[in-house]
């Protein structure tokens, strides 16, 4: 699921993404991955987009129980 909102400031947008998947249904059907992202996106120029993003990921199976929390800056060059 992905949601983006930029009604008040045209150069800025807020986005949220939630996803879940089973990457290996045949080999390891218990493996499950959930992730959540939230961020602020800024269109600096027509060619450059910059975003501040926070991400949380959780992997769960019979063998693995792992959680990751990350923050970062993401850039995209549009040409």
C-alpha positions as CSV (number, residue, x, y, z in Angstrom):
1,X,0.0,0.0,0.0
2,X,1.4,3.4,-1.0
3,X,0.0,6.9,0.0
4,X,1.3,10.3,-1.1
5,X,0.0,13.7,-0.2
6,X,1.0,17.1,-1.6
7,X,-2.0,19.4,-1.6
8,X,-0.7,22.5,0.2
9,X,2.9,22.9,-1.0
10,X,3.4,21.8,-4.6
11,X,7.2,21.2,-4.2
12,X,6.8,19.0,-1.1
13,X,4.9,15.7,-0.5
14,X,4.6,13.3,2.4
15,X,4.5,9.6,1.6
16,X,3.8,6.4,3.5
17,X,4.3,2.8,2.3
18,X,3.5,-0.5,4.0
19,X,4.3,-3.9,2.4
20,X,4.2,-7.5,3.3
21,X,5.4,-10.5,1.3
22,X,6.4,-14.1,1.4
23,X,9.5,-14.3,-0.7
24,X,10.0,-18.1,-0.6
25,X,6.6,-19.9,-0.4
26,X,8.0,-23.2,-1.7
27,X,11.3,-23.4,0.1
28,X,10.4,-21.7,3.4
29,X,6.6,-21.0,3.6
30,X,7.0,-19.7,7.2
31,X,9.2,-16.8,6.0
32,X,7.4,-13.5,6.2
33,X,8.7,-9.9,5.6
34,X,6.9,-6.7,6.6
35,X,8.2,-3.2,6.0
36,X,7.0,0.3,6.7
37,X,8.4,3.5,5.2
38,X,7.5,7.2,5.8
39,X,9.1,10.2,4.3
40,X,9.2,13.8,3.2
41,X,9.8,14.4,-0.5
42,X,11.1,17.7,-2.0
43,X,11.4,18.5,-5.6
44,X,14.4,20.8,-5.5
45,X,14.5,21.5,-9.3
46,X,12.9,20.0,-12.4
47,X,15.9,17.5,-12.5
48,X,16.5,16.7,-8.8
49,X,14.2,15.2,-6.1
50,X,15.4,14.8,-2.5
51,X,13.7,12.8,0.2
52,X,14.2,12.1,3.9
53,X,13.0,8.6,4.6
54,X,12.6,6.4,7.7
55,X,12.2,2.7,7.2
56,X,11.4,-0.3,9.5
57,X,11.7,-3.9,8.3
58,X,10.8,-7.1,10.1
59,X,11.7,-10.6,8.9
60,X,10.1,-13.5,10.7
61,X,10.4,-17.3,10.2
62,X,11.2,-20.4,12.2
63,X,14.9,-19.7,12.0
64,X,15.2,-15.9,11.6
65,X,13.6,-13.1,13.7
66,X,15.2,-9.9,12.6
67,X,14.2,-6.2,12.8
68,X,15.9,-3.3,11.1
69,X,15.4,0.4,11.6
70,X,16.9,2.9,9.1
71,X,16.9,6.6,8.3
72,X,18.4,8.2,5.3
73,X,18.4,10.8,2.5
74,X,17.4,9.6,-0.9
75,X,18.0,11.5,-4.2
76,X,16.8,11.0,-7.7
77,X,18.1,12.7,-10.8
78,X,15.3,13.1,-13.4
79,X,16.4,13.3,-17.0
